[in-house]
């Protein structure tokens, strides 16, 4: 169990790398060898942090010896505290999404039509980005921590919740789908929801018998399949609206890549739905490695410790009326030199971090990440520590997006949520290192 997360993650990274090298999407001037060596170095650093956490346990300290009765009393108090905390997060999360729902319902009720998903996405992201900055959206930015915590701990403590809180949590999930997938036309939230749920169910499986464990595995597989089918449908609708096909995708994308129309995906699913699945497998999950390859060709320009986060670079540009920070990033210079859009395409997390720490420094960061990630996992295994469940889930989400971008720090809501989550763990995780009842 100690090595399960890092083994699963290694399989995931190697799979995405394989899809990048041999999938239906093909690239021009792709330095596959250099990318392979770099990703190997990344996994080595992550394993090094994992090994240090297992061997030295610097953060995971033993509690003083207490009697069984004293330990039980502390565990009961902690359970009551965390139950109250979960209730608060559910209420805040529901209120946040309900405000968004009301705003859209008042301004544009037709946005909730299933047939308008693709149009809504392009209207918001390409034509009218200023519509994001409303009071409900600003409230969402500030409550990202509670929204994530309500999903993670709400699912984990589902059995402990009273019926009214279960109902509120279900309504929150329902409004997440209605607002994000229908009104905004986005599916990232659905990926986050599935990732968090699968992680929590996997933790729950450790305390389950074989029959229940089999059910958890079955439900997890079903959730992943639903995610893939939903994503494929949405992507197919988006590209059909734009007139993008398998044949003209390369030209419409700037001429740096193209699809192999003879690939078995298109033979089985056809060009329309095959394009949606191909975008998922070789666009979202693995095309970032090609962007990384292009960034390797550029010289280092320091971004003053801010360029790793798009939100922070934009904040500085607003406060000081300068675009120098983002202009110096690998992502922007890649756009200028090679024509690959650093924001509208995914280029892995590494060019973001390398803009501040160099590509070597970006690798070394993952020694620390691997250490904290594994420490949280050890506290989950031994204590079912709810604070570590939160941090482990968030870090796992960030690691899943390694082939894409710096997911946890790029936008304002994820930036605030991640910082809050890390501080919350640093201050409170040791208090919950008692065996769960």
TANOR-V248179 format. One record per backbone hydrogen bond with DSSP energy under -0.5 kcal/mol. NH is the residue of the N-H (numbers start at 1). CO is the residue of the C=O. If there is no record, write none. Layout:
BEGIN
nh->NH co->CO
nh->NH co->CO
END
This chain:
BEGIN
nh->4 co->1
nh->7 co->3
nh->8 co->4
nh->9 co->5
nh->10 co->6
nh->11 co->7
nh->12 co->8
nh->13 co->9
nh->14 co->10
nh->15 co->11
nh->16 co->12
nh->17 co->13
nh->18 co->14
nh->19 co->15
nh->20 co->16
nh->21 co->17
nh->22 co->18
nh->23 co->19
nh->26 co->24
nh->26 co->258
nh->28 co->256
nh->31 co->29
nh->32 co->30
nh->35 co->31
nh->36 co->32
nh->37 co->33
nh->38 co->34
nh->39 co->35
nh->40 co->36
nh->41 co->37
nh->42 co->38
nh->43 co->39
nh->44 co->40
nh->45 co->41
nh->46 co->42
nh->47 co->43
nh->48 co->44
nh->49 co->45
nh->50 co->46
nh->51 co->47
nh->52 co->48
nh->53 co->49
nh->54 co->50
nh->55 co->51
nh->56 co->52
nh->57 co->52
nh->57 co->53
nh->61 co->59
nh->71 co->67
nh->72 co->68
nh->73 co->69
nh->74 co->70
nh->75 co->71
nh->76 co->72
nh->77 co->73
nh->78 co->74
nh->79 co->75
nh->80 co->76
nh->81 co->77
nh->82 co->78
nh->83 co->79
nh->84 co->80
nh->85 co->81
nh->86 co->82
nh->87 co->83
nh->88 co->84
nh->89 co->85
nh->90 co->86
nh->91 co->87
nh->92 co->88
nh->93 co->89
nh->94 co->90
nh->95 co->91
nh->96 co->92
nh->97 co->93
nh->98 co->94
nh->99 co->95
nh->100 co->96
nh->101 co->97
nh->102 co->98
nh->103 co->99
nh->104 co->100
nh->105 co->101
nh->106 co->102
nh->107 co->103
nh->108 co->104
nh->111 co->108
nh->112 co->109
nh->113 co->110
nh->116 co->113
nh->117 co->114
nh->120 co->116
nh->121 co->117
nh->122 co->118
nh->123 co->119
nh->124 co->120
nh->125 co->121
nh->126 co->122
nh->127 co->122
nh->127 co->123
nh->128 co->123
nh->131 co->128
nh->132 co->129
nh->133 co->130
nh->134 co->132
nh->138 co->134
nh->139 co->135
nh->140 co->136
nh->141 co->137
nh->142 co->138
nh->143 co->139
nh->143 co->140
nh->144 co->141
nh->147 co->143
nh->148 co->144
nh->149 co->145
nh->150 co->146
nh->151 co->147
nh->152 co->148
nh->153 co->149
nh->154 co->149
nh->154 co->150
nh->155 co->151
nh->156 co->152
nh->157 co->153
nh->158 co->155
nh->160 co->157
nh->161 co->157
nh->161 co->158
nh->166 co->162
nh->167 co->163
nh->168 co->164
nh->169 co->165
nh->170 co->166
nh->171 co->167
nh->172 co->168
nh->173 co->169
nh->174 co->170
nh->175 co->171
nh->176 co->172
nh->177 co->173
nh->178 co->174
nh->179 co->175
nh->180 co->176
nh->181 co->176
nh->181 co->177
nh->182 co->177
nh->183 co->178
nh->184 co->179
nh->186 co->180
nh->191 co->187
nh->192 co->188
nh->193 co->189
nh->194 co->190
nh->195 co->191
nh->196 co->192
nh->197 co->193
nh->198 co->194
nh->199 co->195
nh->200 co->196
nh->201 co->197
nh->202 co->198
nh->203 co->199
nh->204 co->200
nh->205 co->201
nh->206 co->202
nh->206 co->203
nh->207 co->204
nh->208 co->205
nh->213 co->209
nh->214 co->210
nh->215 co->211
nh->216 co->212
nh->217 co->213
nh->218 co->214
nh->219 co->215
nh->220 co->216
nh->221 co->217
nh->222 co->218
nh->223 co->219
nh->224 co->220
nh->225 co->221
nh->226 co->222
nh->227 co->223
nh->228 co->224
nh->229 co->225
nh->230 co->226
nh->231 co->227
nh->232 co->228
nh->233 co->229
nh->234 co->230
nh->235 co->231
nh->236 co->232
nh->237 co->233
nh->238 co->234
nh->239 co->235
nh->240 co->236
nh->241 co->237
nh->242 co->238
nh->243 co->239
nh->243 co->240
nh->244 co->239
nh->249 co->245
nh->252 co->248
nh->253 co->249
nh->254 co->251
nh->255 co->250
nh->258 co->26
nh->259 co->246
nh->260 co->24
nh->261 co->259
nh->263 co->260
nh->266 co->263
nh->267 co->263
nh->268 co->264
nh->269 co->265
nh->270 co->266
nh->273 co->269
nh->274 co->270
nh->275 co->271
nh->276 co->272
nh->277 co->273
nh->278 co->274
nh->279 co->275
nh->280 co->276
nh->281 co->277
nh->282 co->278
nh->283 co->278
nh->283 co->279
nh->284 co->279
nh->285 co->280
nh->287 co->283
nh->289 co->286
nh->290 co->287
nh->291 co->287
nh->292 co->288
nh->293 co->289
nh->294 co->290
nh->295 co->291
nh->296 co->292
nh->297 co->294
nh->298 co->295
nh->303 co->355
nh->306 co->303
nh->307 co->303
nh->309 co->306
nh->311 co->410
nh->313 co->309
nh->314 co->310
nh->315 co->311
nh->316 co->312
nh->317 co->313
nh->318 co->314
nh->319 co->315
nh->320 co->316
nh->321 co->317
nh->322 co->317
nh->327 co->323
nh->328 co->324
nh->328 co->325
nh->329 co->325
nh->329 co->326
nh->330 co->351
nh->333 co->329
nh->334 co->330
nh->335 co->331
nh->336 co->332
nh->337 co->333
nh->338 co->334
nh->339 co->334
nh->339 co->335
nh->340 co->334
nh->341 co->339
nh->345 co->341
nh->347 co->404
nh->348 co->403
nh->348 co->404
nh->349 co->402
nh->351 co->347
nh->353 co->349
nh->354 co->350
nh->355 co->351
nh->356 co->353
nh->357 co->353
nh->358 co->354
nh->361 co->357
nh->362 co->358
nh->363 co->359
nh->364 co->360
nh->365 co->361
nh->366 co->362
nh->366 co->363
nh->367 co->364
nh->368 co->364
nh->369 co->365
nh->370 co->366
nh->371 co->367
nh->372 co->368
nh->373 co->369
nh->374 co->370
nh->375 co->371
nh->376 co->372
nh->377 co->373
nh->378 co->374
nh->379 co->375
nh->380 co->376
nh->381 co->377
nh->382 co->378
nh->383 co->379
nh->384 co->379
nh->384 co->380
nh->385 co->379
nh->389 co->385
nh->390 co->386
nh->391 co->387
nh->392 co->388
nh->393 co->389
nh->394 co->390
nh->395 co->391
nh->396 co->392
nh->397 co->393
nh->398 co->394
nh->399 co->395
nh->400 co->396
nh->401 co->397
nh->402 co->399
nh->403 co->400
nh->404 co->401
nh->405 co->401
nh->407 co->405
nh->409 co->406
nh->410 co->406
nh->415 co->411
nh->416 co->412
nh->417 co->413
nh->418 co->414
nh->419 co->415
nh->420 co->416
nh->421 co->417
nh->422 co->418
nh->423 co->419
nh->424 co->420
nh->425 co->421
nh->426 co->422
nh->427 co->423
nh->428 co->424
nh->429 co->425
nh->431 co->428
nh->432 co->428
nh->432 co->429
nh->433 co->430
nh->434 co->432
END
